[in-house]
Amino acid sequence: MTWLVKWSFRFLSAWPLWALHALGWLGGWVTFVASPRYRRRLLAHASQAGLTAQQIRRSVGEAGKMMAEIPRLWLGRPVPIRWSGQASMEQAQSTGRGILILTPHMGCFEIIPQAYAERFGSTNPITVLFRPARQPWLRDWVAHGRERANLFAAPTNLAGVKQLIKALRAGQTVGLLPDQVPPAGQGVWAPYFGRQAYTMTLSARLIHSGQATPAFLWGERLSWGRGFVLHVYCLGLPNGARVSEDAQAAAAQINAAMEALVRERPEQYLWSYDRYKSPKGAAVASPESPGG
């Protein structure tokens, strides 16, 4: 099985992006039809956020595209990329402070650290937080596929967090997915699209510990395999407020910023992600929780 997966990835990495997206669109719909659990979760989350029927249908295909494009991004030739809001990022870097890139499970989040390292990495490297695969062969192979000059990876443990803080204090850039459900004890319950979601406190901790500027980005997937646009949504919170020192309030602030970003193109958000799960050992959110 190991050799088959590796062969498939290398084979698909040579495909044009439009063909991978066509394959992914088909795979997304096959999964949606064949898996009742997947279908129920996607529909429940998308409906919770108020998506229209047309947006939900589009999200099914976009989720499949997200998976199908990975071989090309890891092992294939570079894909077309352009920036929207690049000047804002350059201005943030000129301050000498660290930058914390926050992006949800939306569009092509895999392309963001690659594109950043290529455009800004020579003067400002980026370190991203990632959860290593459990299988040793897959862990090493994925790490190899993600390797880029001026792009470093930090594991999801205490050593990785220290690595992120060190990078931020050195005025470098760090990236993570703040809508990823953390382990029990590393998050708080905060509202997300009208429902309580266990939300990591790490984002706010990094901002305060590294005296960093939060930057909200997402990678838009263009139609017909035309590539991607990296949107710098905003630097700092959209309303200009400071990220709170209180963990509960900060989680709500960051979730609200994620919501605003997702609503830009909701069909490209990964609604099938189990965002509202309760990690083992975490206290269950109460109806009286703030924002509930």
C-alpha positions in Angstrom: 0.0 0.0 0.0 2.9 2.4 0.8 4.4 2.1 -2.6 1.0 2.5 -4.3 0.3 5.8 -2.4 3.7 7.2 -3.3 3.3 6.1 -6.9 -0.1 7.7 -7.2 1.1 11.0 -5.7 4.0 11.2 -8.1 1.8 10.2 -11.0 -0.8 12.9 -10.2 1.8 15.5 -9.5 2.6 15.7 -13.2 -1.1 16.4 -14.1 -2.2 20.0 -15.1 -4.1 21.8 -12.3 -7.3 21.9 -14.3 -7.3 18.1 -14.7 -6.6 17.6 -10.9 -9.5 19.9 -10.1 -11.8 18.1 -12.4 -10.8 14.8 -10.8 -11.2 16.3 -7.3 -14.6 17.7 -8.1 -15.8 14.2 -9.1 -14.2 12.7 -6.0 -15.8 15.3 -3.8 -19.3 14.3 -5.1 -18.6 10.6 -4.9 -17.6 11.0 -1.3 -20.6 13.2 -0.6 -23.0 10.6 -2.1 -21.3 7.5 -0.7 -20.7 8.6 2.9 -23.8 9.5 5.0 -21.6 10.7 7.9 -19.6 13.0 5.7 -22.8 14.3 4.0 -24.6 15.0 7.3 -21.7 16.9 8.7 -21.1 19.0 5.7 -24.8 19.9 5.3 -25.2 20.6 9.1 -22.2 22.9 9.3 -23.0 24.7 6.0 -26.7 25.2 7.0 -25.6 26.4 10.5 -23.6 29.2 8.7 -26.6 30.1 6.5 -25.3 29.0 3.1 -27.6 28.8 0.2 -28.3 25.5 -1.6 -26.1 26.7 -4.5 -23.2 27.5 -2.2 -23.5 24.1 -0.5 -23.4 22.3 -3.9 -20.3 24.3 -4.9 -18.6 23.5 -1.5 -18.9 19.8 -2.3 -16.8 20.1 -5.4 -14.3 22.5 -3.8 -13.6 20.1 -1.0 -12.7 17.5 -3.5 -10.4 19.9 -5.4 -8.6 20.7 -2.2 -7.5 17.1 -1.8 -6.7 16.5 -5.5 -4.4 19.5 -5.8 -2.0 18.3 -3.0 0.2 16.0 -5.2 0.9 18.9 -7.5 1.6 21.3 -4.7 4.0 19.0 -2.9 5.8 17.3 -5.8 4.9 19.0 -9.1 5.9 22.1 -11.0 5.0 25.5 -9.4 1.4 26.7 -9.9 0.3 30.2 -10.9 0.1 32.5 -7.9 -0.6 36.1 -7.4 -1.1 38.3 -4.4 -3.9 40.7 -3.5 -2.8 43.0 -0.7 0.9 42.3 -1.0 1.7 46.0 -0.1 0.1 45.5 3.3 2.3 42.5 4.0 5.4 44.4 3.0 4.4 47.3 5.2 3.9 44.9 8.2 7.4 43.5 7.6 9.0 46.9 7.6 8.0 47.3 11.3 10.4 44.6 12.3 7.8 42.8 14.4 6.9 39.2 13.9 3.8 38.3 11.8 1.3 35.6 12.7 -0.6 34.4 9.6 -4.0 33.1 10.5 -6.0 31.3 7.9 -9.0 29.0 8.2 -9.6 25.6 6.4 -10.6 27.6 3.3 -9.5 27.6 -0.3 -5.9 26.3 -0.7 -4.3 26.9 2.7 -1.5 24.6 1.7 -0.2 27.1 -0.9 0.1 30.0 1.6 3.4 29.1 3.3 4.9 28.1 0.0 4.0 31.3 -1.7 5.1 33.4 1.3 8.5 31.6 1.5 9.0 32.2 -2.3 8.0 35.9 -2.1 9.3 37.0 1.3 11.3 34.2 2.7 14.8 35.4 1.7 14.4 38.3 4.1 11.7 37.0 6.5 11.5 33.1 6.8 8.2 31.5 7.8 7.6 28.7 10.3 4.3 26.8 10.2 2.7 24.6 12.8 1.7 21.1 11.6 0.6 17.8 13.0 3.0 15.0 11.9 1.4 11.9 10.4 1.3 8.9 12.7 3.0 6.5 10.2 6.8 7.1 10.1 7.0 6.6 6.3 4.2 9.1 5.7 5.5 11.6 8.2 8.9 11.7 6.5 7.4 11.8 3.0 5.0 14.6 3.8 7.8 16.6 5.4 9.8 16.1 2.2 6.9 17.2 0.0 6.5 20.4 2.0 10.2 21.3 2.1 11.0 24.7 0.7 13.7 27.2 1.1 13.0 29.6 4.0 10.0 27.5 5.1 10.3 25.6 8.4 7.9 23.3 10.2 7.1 23.1 13.9 5.3 20.1 15.4 2.2 20.4 17.6 3.9 20.0 20.9 5.7 22.2 23.5 8.9 22.2 21.6 7.0 23.4 18.5 5.3 26.2 20.4 8.7 27.4 21.7 10.0 27.3 18.1 7.1 29.5 17.0 7.6 32.1 19.8 11.3 32.2 19.1 10.6 32.9 15.4 8.1 35.7 16.2 10.5 37.4 18.7 13.1 37.3 16.0 10.8 39.3 13.8 10.0 36.4 11.5 6.6 35.0 10.3 4.6 32.1 11.7 1.5 30.5 10.2 -1.3 28.3 11.7 -4.9 27.3 11.2 -6.8 28.8 14.2 -10.0 26.9 13.4 -8.3 23.6 14.0 -9.7 21.8 17.1 -7.0 21.6 19.8 -6.5 18.9 22.4 -8.3 19.1 25.7 -6.8 21.8 28.0 -5.4 23.8 25.1 -8.6 25.6 24.1 -11.8 27.3 25.3 -15.4 27.2 24.1 -16.2 30.3 21.9 -18.9 31.1 19.3 -18.3 30.2 15.7 -21.1 30.7 13.2 -23.6 30.8 16.0 -22.5 27.6 17.8 -20.0 26.9 20.5 -16.7 25.5 19.2 -13.7 24.4 21.1 -11.1 27.0 20.0 -7.4 27.0 20.5 -5.8 29.6 22.8 -2.5 29.3 21.0 -3.2 32.1 18.5 -3.6 34.8 21.2 -0.7 33.4 23.2 1.6 33.7 20.2 0.4 37.2 19.5 1.2 38.3 23.0 4.3 36.3 23.7 5.9 37.1 20.4 4.5 40.7 20.3 3.3 39.8 16.8 1.0 41.4 14.3 -1.9 39.1 13.3 -2.5 38.8 9.6 -5.6 37.1 8.2 -5.0 35.5 4.8 -6.6 32.9 2.6 -5.7 31.3 -0.8 -8.5 31.6 -3.3 -8.7 28.7 -5.8 -9.5 30.0 -9.3 -11.7 28.2 -11.7 -10.5 26.1 -14.6 -7.1 25.4 -13.0 -5.9 29.0 -13.4 -4.0 29.0 -10.1 -4.5 30.8 -6.8 -4.9 34.3 -5.4 -3.5 35.0 -1.9 -5.7 37.5 -0.3 -4.4 39.6 2.6 -7.7 40.1 4.3 -6.5 42.4 7.0 -3.6 43.1 9.4 -4.8 43.0 12.9 -8.4 42.5 13.8 -10.9 43.8 11.2 -12.3 46.5 13.6 -8.9 47.7 14.7 -9.2 46.3 18.2 -6.4 44.7 20.1 -6.4 41.0 20.7 -7.6 40.6 24.3 -5.4 39.3 27.1 -8.3 37.2 28.3 -8.3 33.8 26.6 -12.0 33.5 26.3 -12.5 36.9 24.8 -9.5 36.5 22.5 -10.8 33.2 21.1 -14.2 34.9 20.4 -12.4 37.8 18.6 -10.3 35.5 16.4 -13.3 33.3 15.6 -15.3 36.4 14.6 -12.4 37.4 12.2 -12.4 33.9 10.8 -16.1 34.1 10.2 -15.7 37.4 8.3 -13.0 35.9 6.1 -15.0 32.7 5.4 -18.0 34.8 4.3 -16.0 36.3 1.5 -16.2 32.9 -0.4 -18.1 30.4 1.8 -18.2 27.8 -0.9 -14.4 27.4 -0.5 -14.5 26.6 3.2 -14.1 23.0 4.3 -17.5 22.5 5.9 -16.9 18.8 6.3 -14.2 19.5 8.9 -15.4 18.3 12.3 -15.1 21.8 13.8 -17.6 21.3 16.6 -16.3 18.1 18.1 -15.4 17.9 21.8 -11.9 16.7 22.4 -11.6 13.7 24.7 -11.3 15.1 28.3 -12.6 18.6 27.4 -15.6 19.9 29.4 -18.7 20.1 27.3 -19.8 23.7 26.3 -22.9 24.9 28.2 -25.7 26.8 26.7 -24.8 29.7 28.9 -21.3 30.0 27.4 -20.5 33.5 26.1 -22.0 33.9 22.6 -24.0 30.7 22.9 
